[in-house]
Amino acid sequence: MKTDTLEVPGARLYYEARGSGPVLLLIPGGPTDAGVFAGLATALADRHTVVAYDPRGNSRSTLSELPGDDLLDLHADDAAALLALFGDEPADVMGSSGGGLMGLTLAARHPKRVRTLVAHEPPVVELLPEAARQREISAEVYDTYVRHGVDPAMRRFMEVSGLGGTAEAMPPPPEAQEVMARNLDFFLAHTWRAFDGFTPDFDALRSGGARVVVGVGEGSEGQLAHRAALALAARLGAPPVVFPGDHGGFGERPEEFADLLHQVLRGS
């Protein structure tokens, strides 16, 4: 595995690449980083040049200036700059959760960089019937963070997202919990607000030429991001692809997830 950094306006991006074949960029969501894709990247490295990175402000991707209201656009531009390192041909992209929102913005802003985008459970809650109530809840989460700090805000977030867990759910491994804890302040102070009210640029997506595939988890039915992904698929006019596992199925069942993702990217 090769690791390196890339200077972009306002930040230095950490990325890692492994394998050979067509380029596949993996975009992590929320307060996570490239490490969340370790198993998936390894499983795909015999078929793809897999590039994963820490989005600006997370873990090893450091900031030289704080972002403004254009954070999603910056994330999209960062992803395009990373793809440019690996050639001029359109590449495949898989974005998970908030990384799916970044991928949708990338495909709209830089369509010539993207061949196929797989958006796995992107929380496009503006497409849901209760969008107005979700905006109120998002404001509650942010206000809780400002007034009371990270832990109460995240408890509220987990409750409303449906990710709070059940008796059967497996907690994240300790290393994943450490990564999230390291990035939660930036997530709540900046990323959370950037995601609030996001609506894809459907006109740009339709005219740009990138193929957009929506993914959902077989074990996340009823959760907010799953329902939002279904709404996105309906808006795009194509059925979603059901991937193994739940919202983080690529980490739970990386081999099975990799095989299906490879098939989707091949167009089969």
C-alpha positions as CSV (number, residue, x, y, z in Angstrom):
1,M,0.0,0.0,0.0
2,K,1.3,3.5,-0.9
3,T,0.5,6.4,1.3
4,D,1.0,10.1,0.5
5,T,-0.5,13.5,0.9
6,L,-1.8,16.1,-1.6
7,E,-1.9,19.8,-1.1
8,V,-5.2,21.4,-2.0
9,P,-6.5,24.9,-1.2
10,G,-7.0,25.1,2.6
11,A,-5.9,21.6,3.4
12,R,-3.5,18.7,3.0
13,L,-5.2,15.4,2.1
14,Y,-3.9,12.0,3.3
15,Y,-4.6,9.2,0.9
16,E,-3.6,5.6,0.4
17,A,-3.6,3.4,-2.8
18,R,-3.3,-0.3,-3.3
19,G,-3.8,-2.8,-6.1
20,S,-4.0,-2.5,-9.8
21,G,-6.6,-2.1,-12.5
22,P,-9.3,0.5,-13.0
23,V,-9.2,3.3,-10.4
24,L,-11.8,3.2,-7.7
25,L,-12.0,6.0,-5.2
26,L,-13.6,5.3,-1.8
27,I,-15.1,8.2,0.1
28,P,-15.8,7.6,3.8
29,G,-18.7,9.3,5.6
30,G,-19.2,11.4,8.7
31,P,-16.4,11.3,11.3
32,T,-14.6,8.3,9.7
33,D,-11.5,8.1,7.6
34,A,-9.7,5.8,5.0
35,G,-9.3,3.1,7.6
36,V,-13.0,2.3,7.6
37,F,-12.4,0.8,4.1
38,A,-9.3,-1.3,5.0
39,G,-11.1,-4.7,4.5
40,L,-13.0,-3.6,1.4
41,A,-9.9,-2.1,-0.2
42,T,-7.9,-5.3,0.4
43,A,-10.7,-7.4,-1.1
44,L,-10.8,-5.3,-4.2
45,A,-7.1,-4.8,-4.8
46,D,-6.8,-7.7,-7.1
47,R,-9.3,-6.1,-9.5
48,H,-9.0,-2.3,-9.0
49,T,-6.5,0.4,-8.0
50,V,-8.2,1.3,-4.8
51,V,-7.7,4.8,-3.5
52,A,-9.1,5.8,-0.1
53,Y,-8.5,9.0,1.8
54,D,-9.3,11.0,4.9
55,P,-11.7,13.9,4.0
56,R,-10.4,17.3,4.9
57,G,-10.6,18.0,8.6
58,N,-10.7,14.3,9.5
59,S,-7.8,12.4,11.0
60,R,-4.6,12.8,8.9
61,S,-6.1,15.4,6.4
62,T,-5.1,18.6,8.1
63,L,-6.6,22.1,7.6
64,S,-4.7,25.3,6.9
65,E,-8.0,27.2,7.2
66,L,-11.5,26.4,8.4
67,P,-14.1,25.8,5.8
68,G,-17.1,28.0,5.2
69,D,-20.6,27.1,4.0
70,D,-19.1,25.5,0.8
71,L,-17.7,22.5,2.6
72,L,-19.4,20.0,0.3
73,D,-18.1,21.7,-2.8
74,L,-14.6,21.6,-1.3
75,H,-15.0,17.9,-0.6
76,A,-16.0,17.4,-4.2
77,D,-13.1,19.4,-5.5
78,D,-10.7,17.5,-3.2
79,A,-11.9,14.2,-4.6
80,A,-11.5,15.5,-8.2
81,A,-7.9,16.6,-7.4
82,L,-7.1,13.1,-6.0
83,L,-8.5,11.4,-9.1
84,A,-6.4,13.7,-11.3
85,L,-3.3,12.1,-9.7
86,F,-4.3,8.7,-11.1
87,G,-5.0,9.7,-14.7
88,D,-7.3,11.7,-17.0
89,E,-9.8,8.9,-17.6
90,P,-13.1,8.9,-15.7
91,A,-12.9,6.7,-12.6
92,D,-15.3,4.7,-10.4
93,V,-16.3,6.1,-7.0
94,M,-18.1,4.6,-4.0
95,G,-19.2,7.0,-1.3
96,S,-20.7,5.8,2.0
97,S,-23.3,7.7,4.0
98,G,-22.0,11.3,4.0
99,G,-19.4,10.2,1.6
100,G,-22.3,9.5,-0.8
101,L,-23.3,13.1,-0.5
102,M,-19.7,14.1,-1.4
103,G,-19.8,11.7,-4.3
104,L,-23.1,13.1,-5.6
105,T,-21.6,16.6,-5.5
106,L,-18.4,15.3,-7.2
107,A,-20.4,13.8,-10.0
108,A,-22.4,17.0,-10.5
109,R,-19.4,19.4,-10.3
110,H,-16.8,17.2,-12.0
111,P,-18.7,14.8,-14.3
112,K,-15.7,14.1,-16.5
113,R,-13.9,12.6,-13.5
114,V,-16.6,10.0,-12.7
115,R,-17.5,6.9,-14.7
116,T,-19.8,5.2,-12.2
117,L,-20.7,6.5,-8.7
118,V,-22.1,4.1,-6.2
119,A,-23.8,6.2,-3.4
120,H,-24.3,3.8,-0.5
121,E,-27.1,5.0,1.8
122,P,-26.5,8.8,1.3
123,P,-28.7,10.6,3.9
124,V,-30.5,12.8,1.3
125,V,-33.2,13.6,3.9
126,E,-34.6,16.5,1.8
127,L,-36.2,13.9,-0.4
128,L,-38.3,12.4,2.4
129,P,-41.8,13.6,3.2
130,E,-40.7,14.7,6.7
131,A,-37.9,16.8,5.4
132,A,-39.0,19.9,7.3
133,R,-39.0,18.0,10.6
134,Q,-35.6,16.5,9.8
135,R,-34.2,20.1,9.4
136,E,-35.6,20.9,12.8
137,I,-33.9,17.8,14.3
138,S,-30.6,18.7,12.6
139,A,-30.8,22.1,14.2
140,E,-31.5,20.4,17.6
141,V,-28.4,18.2,17.2
142,Y,-26.2,21.2,16.4
143,D,-27.6,23.3,19.2
144,T,-27.0,20.4,21.6
145,Y,-23.4,20.2,20.5
146,V,-22.9,24.0,21.0
147,R,-24.6,24.0,24.4
148,H,-23.6,20.7,25.9
149,G,-20.8,19.1,23.8
150,V,-20.1,16.1,21.7
151,D,-21.6,13.2,23.7
152,P,-25.1,14.6,24.2
153,A,-25.2,15.7,20.6
154,M,-24.1,12.3,19.3
155,R,-26.7,10.5,21.5
156,R,-29.4,12.6,19.8
157,F,-27.9,12.0,16.4
158,M,-27.8,8.2,16.9
159,E,-31.4,8.3,18.1
160,V,-32.8,10.2,15.1
161,S,-30.8,8.4,12.5
162,G,-31.8,4.9,13.7
163,L,-28.1,4.0,14.2
164,G,-28.4,3.8,18.0
165,G,-28.2,0.1,17.8
166,T,-30.3,-2.9,19.0
167,A,-29.6,-5.7,21.3
168,E,-28.4,-7.7,18.3
169,A,-26.2,-4.9,16.8
170,M,-22.4,-5.2,17.0
171,P,-20.6,-2.1,18.3
172,P,-17.9,-0.6,16.2
173,P,-14.4,-2.1,16.9
174,P,-12.2,-0.1,19.3
175,E,-10.1,1.4,16.6
176,A,-13.1,2.7,14.7
177,Q,-14.5,4.2,17.9
178,E,-11.1,6.0,18.4
179,V,-11.2,7.4,14.9
180,M,-14.8,8.7,15.3
181,A,-14.0,10.2,18.7
182,R,-11.0,12.0,17.2
183,N,-13.2,13.6,14.4
184,L,-16.5,14.2,16.2
185,D,-15.8,17.9,17.0
186,F,-15.2,18.7,13.3
187,F,-18.1,16.6,12.2
188,L,-20.6,18.3,14.5
189,A,-19.1,21.8,14.1
190,H,-18.8,21.8,10.3
191,T,-19.7,18.6,8.4
192,W,-23.1,18.2,10.0
193,R,-24.1,21.7,9.0
194,A,-22.8,21.2,5.4
195,F,-25.0,18.1,5.0
196,D,-28.1,19.8,6.4
197,G,-30.6,20.6,3.6
198,F,-28.5,19.0,0.9
199,T,-30.3,18.2,-2.4
200,P,-28.5,16.7,-5.3
201,D,-28.2,18.8,-8.5
202,F,-30.3,16.4,-10.5
203,D,-30.0,18.4,-13.7
204,A,-26.2,18.3,-13.5
205,L,-26.3,14.6,-12.7
206,R,-28.5,13.8,-15.7
207,S,-26.5,15.9,-18.1
208,G,-23.1,15.1,-16.9
209,G,-22.8,11.6,-18.2
210,A,-21.7,9.8,-14.9
211,R,-23.7,6.7,-14.1
212,V,-25.2,6.9,-10.6
213,V,-26.1,3.8,-8.7
214,V,-27.8,4.0,-5.3
215,G,-27.0,1.3,-2.7
216,V,-28.8,0.2,0.4
217,G,-28.0,-2.3,3.1
218,E,-30.0,-5.4,3.5
219,G,-29.9,-5.0,7.3
220,S,-30.7,-1.3,7.6
221,E,-34.3,-1.2,6.4
222,G,-36.3,1.5,8.1
223,Q,-33.3,3.6,9.1
224,L,-33.1,7.2,8.0
225,A,-30.3,6.9,5.5
226,H,-31.8,3.7,4.0
227,R,-35.2,5.5,3.5
228,A,-33.4,8.5,2.0
229,A,-31.5,6.3,-0.4
230,L,-34.7,4.7,-1.6
231,A,-36.1,8.1,-2.2
232,L,-33.0,9.1,-4.2
233,A,-33.2,5.9,-6.3
234,A,-36.8,6.6,-7.1
235,R,-36.0,10.2,-8.1
236,L,-33.2,8.9,-10.4
237,G,-35.5,6.3,-11.9
238,A,-33.5,3.2,-11.2
239,P,-33.9,0.5,-8.5
240,P,-31.3,0.5,-5.7
241,V,-28.7,-2.2,-5.3
242,V,-29.1,-4.2,-2.1
243,F,-25.6,-4.7,-0.5
244,P,-24.8,-7.2,2.3
245,G,-24.8,-5.9,5.8
246,D,-26.3,-2.7,7.2
247,H,-25.2,1.0,7.0
248,G,-21.6,-0.1,7.4
249,G,-21.9,-3.4,5.5
250,F,-18.6,-2.8,3.7
251,G,-16.8,-3.2,7.1
252,E,-18.9,-6.1,8.4
253,R,-18.8,-8.2,5.3
254,P,-16.0,-6.8,3.1
255,E,-15.6,-9.8,0.8
256,E,-19.2,-10.1,-0.1
257,F,-19.6,-6.3,-0.4
258,A,-16.5,-6.2,-2.7
259,D,-17.8,-8.9,-5.0
260,L,-21.2,-7.2,-5.5
261,L,-19.6,-3.7,-5.9
262,H,-17.2,-5.1,-8.5
263,Q,-20.2,-6.6,-10.4
264,V,-22.0,-3.2,-10.2
265,L,-19.0,-1.3,-11.5
266,R,-18.7,-3.8,-14.4
267,G,-22.3,-3.0,-15.3
268,S,-23.5,-6.6,-14.6
